[in-house]
Amino acid sequence: GLPAGTEWFVNLSNNESFSTTNATLPISIPAGSYAYSVGSVNSSYHASGGSFIVNRSLNITITFSLVAYKITFTEKGLPSGTPWSVTLGGILKSSSNNTIVFTEPNGTYSFEIGNISGYIAQPGHGSLRVSGASVSQEIMFSQALHTIVFTESGLHANAT
């Protein structure tokens, strides 16, 4: 899962550490039980460690994946149970409760709030930057106000 040429490493419970920029990392160690942790110089990726027992040759697959963070949208102002939606980076999610959560890696994401008849969302659109932490955005809904103009006719010019 790492970009080609990215350095990654394995740390063993016997205090040995091995690293490479290749897809494979062959090592030779004595028979025994080991725990290991895995990491990369690119902190945007993570992988899980584990343990193994050496009593023969082994192949252990390490899968790196992008670190992802929660982007939480919370609505206020809609009647309970009213469905609403958010499109984030081209992905649409809807909910009838007051939160919508996305999980995304570091980056900048544009969002747009779906239209709800009779309500105005503030903000109705924008962008959020994920940079090593979860992000929250509150959306305030208010009832749309409409201007009504009353025009009289038939009264005398000076009538009150």
C-alpha positions in Angstrom: 0.0 0.0 0.0 3.0 2.4 0.2 4.0 4.6 -2.7 7.0 3.0 -4.5 10.4 3.9 -3.0 9.0 4.8 0.4 11.1 3.7 3.3 9.4 1.3 5.8 10.6 -0.6 8.8 10.0 -3.5 11.1 10.9 -3.3 14.8 11.2 -6.7 16.6 10.7 -7.4 20.3 14.4 -8.4 20.6 15.3 -4.7 19.9 16.4 -5.4 16.3 15.1 -3.1 13.6 15.1 -3.5 9.8 14.2 -1.1 7.0 14.0 -1.0 3.3 12.5 1.0 0.3 11.7 -2.2 -1.5 8.4 -4.2 -1.5 10.1 -7.1 0.4 12.3 -7.1 3.5 14.1 -10.5 3.9 15.7 -10.9 7.4 17.4 -13.8 9.2 16.8 -14.3 12.9 17.1 -17.2 15.3 14.2 -19.5 16.2 11.9 -18.1 18.8 8.8 -16.0 19.5 8.7 -12.4 18.4 6.4 -9.4 18.5 6.8 -6.7 15.9 5.7 -3.2 15.0 5.7 -1.7 11.6 6.1 1.9 10.4 7.0 4.1 7.5 8.7 7.5 7.1 5.5 8.6 5.4 3.2 9.3 8.4 0.2 9.4 6.1 0.3 5.6 6.1 0.0 3.0 8.8 0.1 -0.8 9.3 -0.6 -3.1 12.2 2.1 -5.1 13.9 1.7 -8.6 15.4 3.6 -11.6 16.5 5.0 -14.7 15.0 7.0 -17.9 16.0 10.1 -18.8 14.0 10.6 -22.5 13.6 10.8 -22.5 9.8 10.9 -19.9 7.0 8.0 -17.5 7.0 6.3 -15.0 4.7 4.4 -12.2 6.6 2.4 -9.8 4.6 2.3 -6.2 5.8 -0.5 -4.0 4.4 -0.1 -0.3 4.7 -3.1 2.0 4.3 -3.7 5.7 4.3 -4.4 7.1 7.8 -8.0 8.4 7.7 -9.7 10.9 10.0 -13.3 11.7 10.7 -15.0 14.7 9.1 -18.2 15.3 11.1 -21.0 17.5 10.0 -23.5 18.4 12.7 -26.8 20.1 11.8 -28.8 22.4 14.1 -32.2 24.0 13.4 -34.1 21.2 11.6 -37.1 19.5 13.1 -36.1 16.2 14.6 -36.1 13.4 12.0 -35.8 15.7 9.0 -33.6 14.1 6.4 -30.6 16.2 5.2 -27.5 15.5 3.1 -23.9 16.5 2.6 -21.8 15.9 -0.5 -18.1 15.8 0.3 -15.5 15.5 -2.4 -18.2 14.1 -4.7 -19.5 11.5 -2.2 -23.2 12.0 -1.1 -24.3 11.0 2.4 -27.8 11.5 3.9 -29.1 11.2 7.5 -32.3 11.8 9.5 -30.3 12.5 12.7 -28.1 15.5 13.4 -24.7 14.1 12.3 -23.2 12.9 9.1 -19.6 11.4 9.3 -17.1 10.8 6.5 -13.7 9.2 7.0 -10.9 10.7 4.8 -7.1 10.9 4.6 -5.2 14.2 4.8 -6.3 16.6 2.1 -8.7 19.5 1.3 -12.3 18.6 0.6 -15.1 20.7 -0.9 -18.6 20.2 0.6 -22.1 21.1 -0.3 -25.2 20.9 1.8 -28.3 19.5 0.1 -31.4 21.7 -0.4 -34.3 21.3 2.1 -37.5 23.0 1.1 -38.3 25.9 3.4 -34.8 26.0 5.0 -31.5 27.8 4.3 -28.2 26.1 5.4 -25.3 28.2 6.7 -22.8 27.5 5.4 -24.3 25.9 2.3 -21.0 25.0 0.9 -17.3 25.4 1.5 -14.1 23.4 2.0 -12.4 21.7 4.9 -8.8 20.7 5.4 -7.8 17.5 7.1 -4.3 17.7 8.4 -3.5 14.9 10.9 -6.7 15.3 13.0 -10.5 14.9 12.8 -12.5 17.9 11.6 -16.0 19.1 12.6 -18.3 21.5 10.7 -21.6 22.8 12.2 -24.4 23.5 9.8 -27.1 25.9 10.9 -30.5 25.6 9.3 -33.0 28.5 9.5 -36.4 28.8 8.0 -36.5 30.6 4.8 -38.2 34.0 5.1 -40.3 35.3 2.2 -41.1 38.9 1.5 -44.8 39.7 1.2 -45.8 43.1 -0.2 -49.3 44.4 0.5 -50.6 47.0 -2.0 -53.8 48.9 -1.3 -56.2 50.2 -3.9 -59.4 52.2 -3.7 -58.5 54.5 -0.8 -58.5 58.3 -1.3 -55.0 59.8 -1.6 -55.1 61.3 2.0 -56.8 58.4 3.7 -55.1 56.8 6.7 
